[in-house]
């Protein structure tokens, strides 16, 4: 088999405090069981100021004979902007791009496993395998689902592998922490980029997969362990005001550019949701975050709509919520998770890839 070319995009931003994990992530790319002339590593540094860029570059200079390039940006463009820069810098012969977080470790056979599956299904645009929580048997991500309130759920979250993961399944979106994308479909329907720059972070991978579903190209999760992920290191382990702001702002913006029937309910839900998700943040910050997220989310959503962006979320596997059940989604996160899991279990045969 002649293995197709793959461009691996890897972001760095002020990672000196987690440098051992970062270097382990890079080492995992160096050690991939994939022909060294068939993949490249593109490192994009998002304007780091803590010395981590120099340490990453020095590490790479001493490792591997495969093709690699390092791009240093003058400022932090976020997950979306950084990955878009990496995408434009890819080898033009690359058939796939793999996104890998700098706190994710891809296993030796991980890339081969993803590519082998993708090569057999041309209608799959976005693909991922099972990603475990670092150092455990618990699932960090195996793809994700979105409901009509635009809440999200990582498949298998809180469960030990394999849980119900025995066959490939359709998912609403794949997680950008370690996911494979088919370049041909991205170029045709999104352009020479992966994400909407303005999103910066959060809901970016959701939107990408949803756009692909709109054009008939699927997102799939396969039941093979391909990586492990520390998680929560981009914005810190504790939820920051910035991460809460981005999450809720982008959710509101997404409601405006989609046709979910509960878009009006989402606005009121976000106001309450920000307060719940921001536990531990001072009261004065809660007020500031929720007001700013609401205002900026509406503004961003309208701007994206004016550019012609519209997504029919019902073309993807969407978790529907009867109106009588809406109240339960205003309560604790565990109630929302249980609803997701019950829906997935009930619809597993429908979601399973034949």
C-alpha positions as CSV (number, residue, x, y, z in Angstrom):
1,X,0.0,0.0,0.0
2,X,1.2,3.5,-0.9
3,X,0.4,5.5,2.2
4,X,-1.2,8.9,1.4
5,X,0.6,12.0,2.6
6,X,-0.5,13.6,5.9
7,X,0.2,17.0,7.4
8,X,0.1,17.0,11.2
9,X,-0.7,20.4,12.7
10,X,0.5,21.0,16.2
11,X,0.0,24.3,18.2
12,X,2.0,25.7,21.0
13,X,1.3,28.6,23.3
14,X,3.1,29.5,26.5
15,X,3.6,25.8,27.4
16,X,6.6,26.0,29.7
17,X,4.6,24.9,32.7
18,X,3.6,21.7,31.0
19,X,6.8,21.2,29.0
20,X,7.3,17.4,29.8
21,X,3.8,16.7,28.3
22,X,4.5,18.9,25.4
23,X,7.8,17.2,24.6
24,X,6.1,13.8,25.0
25,X,3.5,14.8,22.5
26,X,6.2,15.8,20.0
27,X,8.1,12.6,20.7
28,X,5.0,10.6,19.9
29,X,4.9,12.2,16.4
30,X,8.5,11.4,15.9
31,X,7.8,7.8,16.8
32,X,4.8,7.2,14.5
33,X,4.7,3.9,12.6
34,X,4.1,5.7,9.3
35,X,6.6,6.1,6.4
36,X,8.7,9.1,7.3
37,X,8.5,10.5,3.8
38,X,4.7,10.4,3.9
39,X,4.0,12.7,6.8
40,X,5.1,16.1,7.9
41,X,4.9,18.1,11.2
42,X,3.8,21.7,11.1
43,X,4.4,23.4,14.4
44,X,2.6,26.8,14.9
45,X,3.6,28.9,17.8
46,X,0.9,31.3,18.8
47,X,3.1,34.1,20.0
48,X,4.6,32.4,23.1
49,X,6.5,34.7,25.4
50,X,7.6,32.2,28.1
51,X,10.5,30.6,26.4
52,X,8.6,27.5,25.3
53,X,9.0,28.2,21.6
54,X,12.7,28.0,21.9
55,X,12.6,24.7,23.8
56,X,10.2,23.2,21.3
57,X,12.3,24.3,18.4
58,X,15.5,23.0,20.0
59,X,13.8,19.6,20.6
60,X,12.7,19.3,17.0
61,X,16.1,20.3,15.7
62,X,17.5,17.2,17.4
63,X,14.7,14.8,16.4
64,X,13.7,12.8,13.4
65,X,14.4,12.8,9.7
66,X,10.8,13.5,8.6
67,X,9.7,16.8,7.1
68,X,9.0,19.4,9.7
69,X,8.5,23.2,9.8
70,X,8.1,25.7,12.6
71,X,6.0,28.9,12.2
72,X,6.2,31.6,14.8
73,X,3.3,34.0,15.0
74,X,3.6,37.5,16.4
75,X,0.4,37.1,18.5
76,X,-2.0,34.5,19.8
77,X,-4.6,33.7,17.1
78,X,-6.2,31.0,19.2
79,X,-7.0,27.4,18.2
80,X,-8.8,28.5,15.1
81,X,-6.3,31.0,13.7
82,X,-3.3,28.9,14.6
83,X,-4.6,25.8,12.9
84,X,-5.7,27.8,9.9
85,X,-2.2,29.1,9.5
86,X,-0.9,25.5,9.7
87,X,-3.5,24.3,7.2
88,X,-2.3,26.9,4.6
89,X,1.3,25.8,5.2
90,X,0.6,22.1,4.5
91,X,2.3,20.1,1.7
92,X,0.0,20.5,-1.3
93,X,0.2,16.8,-1.9
94,X,-1.2,16.0,1.5
95,X,-4.5,14.1,1.3
96,X,-5.3,14.5,5.0
97,X,-4.5,16.8,7.9
98,X,-4.3,15.6,11.5
99,X,-4.8,18.0,14.3
100,X,-2.9,17.1,17.5
101,X,-3.1,19.1,20.7
102,X,0.2,19.8,22.4
103,X,-1.1,17.9,25.5
104,X,-2.2,14.9,23.4
105,X,0.0,11.9,22.8
106,X,-0.7,9.9,19.6
107,X,0.1,6.2,19.9
108,X,2.5,4.6,17.5
109,X,-0.2,3.0,15.3
110,X,-2.6,5.8,15.7
111,X,-2.1,7.6,12.4
112,X,-2.1,4.3,10.3
113,X,-5.3,3.3,12.0
114,X,-7.1,6.5,11.1
115,X,-5.8,6.6,7.5
116,X,-6.7,3.0,6.8
117,X,-10.3,3.6,7.8
118,X,-10.5,6.9,5.9
119,X,-9.1,5.4,2.7
120,X,-12.1,3.0,2.6
121,X,-14.8,5.7,3.1
122,X,-14.6,8.6,0.7
123,X,-17.8,10.2,2.1
124,X,-16.1,10.7,5.5
125,X,-14.7,14.2,5.9
126,X,-13.9,14.1,9.7
127,X,-12.6,11.1,11.6
128,X,-11.3,10.3,15.0
129,X,-10.6,7.3,17.2
130,X,-10.8,6.8,20.9
131,X,-8.8,9.3,23.0
132,X,-8.1,8.2,26.6
133,X,-7.6,10.5,29.5
134,X,-3.8,10.5,30.0
135,X,-2.6,7.7,32.2
136,X,-6.0,6.1,32.6
137,X,-8.5,3.7,30.9
138,X,-11.2,6.4,30.9
139,X,-12.4,7.9,27.7
140,X,-11.6,11.6,27.1
141,X,-13.2,11.8,23.7
142,X,-14.6,9.5,21.0
143,X,-16.3,12.1,19.0
144,X,-19.2,14.3,20.2
145,X,-22.9,15.0,20.0
146,X,-24.9,18.2,20.0
147,X,-28.5,18.6,21.1
148,X,-31.1,21.2,20.0
149,X,-30.0,23.5,22.8
150,X,-26.5,23.3,21.3
151,X,-25.1,21.7,24.4
152,X,-22.3,19.2,23.7
153,X,-21.3,15.8,25.0
154,X,-18.1,13.8,24.5
155,X,-19.0,10.3,23.6
156,X,-17.9,7.9,26.4
157,X,-17.1,10.7,28.8
158,X,-16.8,9.4,32.4
159,X,-16.7,5.8,31.2
160,X,-13.9,3.3,31.0
161,X,-13.1,2.1,27.5
162,X,-14.7,0.3,25.7
163,X,-18.1,1.1,27.2
164,X,-20.5,0.7,24.2
165,X,-17.8,1.4,21.6
166,X,-17.6,-1.8,19.5
167,X,-18.3,-0.5,16.0
168,X,-17.7,2.8,14.1
169,X,-20.4,5.3,14.7
170,X,-21.6,8.6,13.2
171,X,-21.0,11.6,15.5
172,X,-22.1,15.2,15.2
173,X,-18.5,16.3,15.3
174,X,-15.0,15.0,16.0
175,X,-12.8,16.5,18.7
176,X,-9.9,18.7,17.4
177,X,-7.6,17.4,20.1
178,X,-6.6,14.5,17.7
179,X,-8.7,14.3,14.5
180,X,-8.1,13.5,10.9
181,X,-9.7,15.7,8.1
182,X,-9.9,15.0,4.4
183,X,-8.3,18.0,2.6
184,X,-10.3,17.7,-0.6
185,X,-13.6,18.2,1.2
186,X,-12.3,21.0,3.3
187,X,-11.0,23.0,0.3
188,X,-14.2,22.4,-1.7
189,X,-16.7,23.6,1.0
190,X,-14.9,25.7,3.4
191,X,-11.9,27.0,1.5
192,X,-8.2,27.2,2.4
193,X,-8.8,27.0,6.1
194,X,-10.3,24.7,8.7
195,X,-12.1,27.0,11.1
196,X,-13.9,30.3,11.4
197,X,-11.1,32.6,12.7
198,X,-13.5,34.7,14.8
199,X,-14.4,31.7,17.1
200,X,-10.9,31.6,18.5
201,X,-11.6,28.5,20.6
202,X,-14.6,26.4,21.6
203,X,-17.3,25.2,19.2
204,X,-14.8,25.4,16.3
205,X,-14.7,21.7,15.6
206,X,-18.4,21.4,16.0
207,X,-19.0,24.0,13.3
208,X,-16.5,22.3,10.9
209,X,-18.2,19.0,11.2
210,X,-21.7,20.5,11.0
211,X,-20.7,22.3,7.7
212,X,-19.4,19.0,6.3
213,X,-22.7,17.2,7.3
214,X,-24.6,20.0,5.4
215,X,-22.8,18.9,2.2
216,X,-23.4,15.2,2.8
217,X,-19.9,14.4,4.2
218,X,-19.9,12.5,7.5
219,X,-18.1,12.6,10.8
220,X,-17.2,9.2,12.2
221,X,-15.6,7.8,15.4
222,X,-13.9,4.4,15.2
223,X,-13.6,2.2,18.3
224,X,-9.8,2.0,18.2
225,X,-7.6,3.7,20.8
226,X,-5.3,6.2,19.0
227,X,-4.2,8.7,21.6
228,X,-4.3,10.0,25.1
229,X,-5.0,13.5,26.2
230,X,-4.3,15.4,29.4
231,X,-6.9,18.1,28.6
232,X,-7.8,21.3,30.3
233,X,-4.3,22.8,29.8
234,X,-5.1,25.4,27.1
235,X,-6.9,27.7,29.4
236,X,-5.8,26.1,32.7
237,X,-7.4,23.3,34.7
238,X,-9.8,25.7,36.4
239,X,-12.4,27.4,34.2
240,X,-11.2,30.9,33.5
241,X,-13.4,33.8,32.7
242,X,-12.0,33.7,29.2
243,X,-12.9,30.1,28.6
244,X,-16.4,30.6,29.9
245,X,-16.8,33.7,27.8
246,X,-15.6,31.9,24.6
247,X,-17.8,28.9,25.2
248,X,-21.0,30.8,25.8
249,X,-20.3,33.5,23.2
250,X,-19.7,30.9,20.4
251,X,-22.8,28.9,21.5
252,X,-24.9,32.0,21.0
253,X,-23.3,32.8,17.7
254,X,-23.9,29.2,16.5
255,X,-27.6,29.5,17.5
256,X,-27.9,32.5,15.2
257,X,-26.3,30.8,12.1
258,X,-28.3,27.5,12.5
259,X,-31.9,26.5,12.4
260,X,-32.3,24.8,15.8
261,X,-35.9,25.3,16.8
262,X,-34.8,26.3,20.3
263,X,-32.6,29.3,19.4
264,X,-34.7,31.7,21.5
265,X,-34.6,29.4,24.5
266,X,-30.8,29.2,24.2
267,X,-30.3,32.9,24.9
268,X,-32.1,32.6,28.3
269,X,-30.4,29.3,29.0
270,X,-26.9,30.8,28.4
271,X,-27.6,33.5,31.0
272,X,-28.2,30.8,33.6
273,X,-25.6,28.4,32.2
274,X,-22.8,30.9,32.4
275,X,-23.5,31.3,36.1
276,X,-23.5,27.6,36.7
277,X,-20.4,26.9,34.7
278,X,-18.5,29.8,36.2
279,X,-18.6,28.4,39.8
280,X,-15.5,29.6,41.6
281,X,-15.3,32.9,39.7
282,X,-16.0,36.0,41.7
283,X,-19.6,37.3,41.4
284,X,-18.4,40.6,39.8
285,X,-16.8,38.5,37.0
286,X,-19.9,36.4,36.5
287,X,-21.9,39.4,35.7
288,X,-19.3,40.8,33.3
289,X,-18.8,37.5,31.5
290,X,-22.4,36.7,31.0
291,X,-23.3,40.2,29.7
292,X,-20.3,40.3,27.4
293,X,-20.8,36.8,26.1
294,X,-24.4,37.5,25.3
295,X,-23.8,40.8,23.6
296,X,-20.7,39.6,21.6
297,X,-22.4,36.3,20.7
298,X,-25.3,38.0,19.1
299,X,-23.0,40.4,17.3
300,X,-20.8,37.6,16.0
301,X,-23.7,35.5,14.9
302,X,-25.2,38.3,12.9
303,X,-21.9,39.1,11.3
304,X,-21.4,35.5,10.2
305,X,-25.0,35.3,8.9
306,X,-24.3,38.5,6.9
307,X,-21.4,36.6,5.2
308,X,-23.8,33.9,4.1
309,X,-23.0,31.3,6.7
310,X,-26.0,29.1,7.5
311,X,-26.0,25.6,8.9
312,X,-28.9,23.1,8.9
313,X,-28.1,21.2,12.1
314,X,-30.8,18.6,11.3
315,X,-28.6,17.1,8.6
316,X,-26.2,15.9,11.2
317,X,-26.9,13.4,14.0
318,X,-28.6,15.8,16.4
319,X,-30.0,14.9,19.8
320,X,-33.6,16.1,19.8
321,X,-35.3,17.2,23.0
322,X,-39.1,17.2,23.3
323,X,-40.4,20.5,24.6
324,X,-41.6,18.8,27.8
325,X,-38.1,17.8,28.6
326,X,-36.5,21.2,28.1
327,X,-36.7,22.1,31.8
328,X,-34.4,19.2,32.8
329,X,-31.6,20.8,30.6
330,X,-31.6,23.8,32.9
331,X,-30.5,21.7,35.9
332,X,-27.2,19.9,36.6
333,X,-24.7,18.8,34.0
334,X,-25.2,15.2,35.1
335,X,-28.9,15.4,34.0
336,X,-27.8,16.6,30.6
337,X,-25.2,13.9,30.3
338,X,-27.7,11.2,31.2
339,X,-30.1,12.4,28.5
340,X,-27.3,12.3,25.9
341,X,-26.3,8.8,27.0
342,X,-29.9,7.5,27.0
343,X,-30.4,8.9,23.5
344,X,-27.2,7.4,22.1
345,X,-28.0,4.0,23.6
346,X,-31.5,4.1,22.2
347,X,-30.3,5.1,18.7
348,X,-27.1,3.1,18.6
349,X,-28.2,0.9,15.7
350,X,-29.1,4.0,13.7
351,X,-25.7,5.7,14.5
352,X,-23.6,2.6,13.7
353,X,-21.7,2.8,10.4
354,X,-22.6,-0.2,8.1
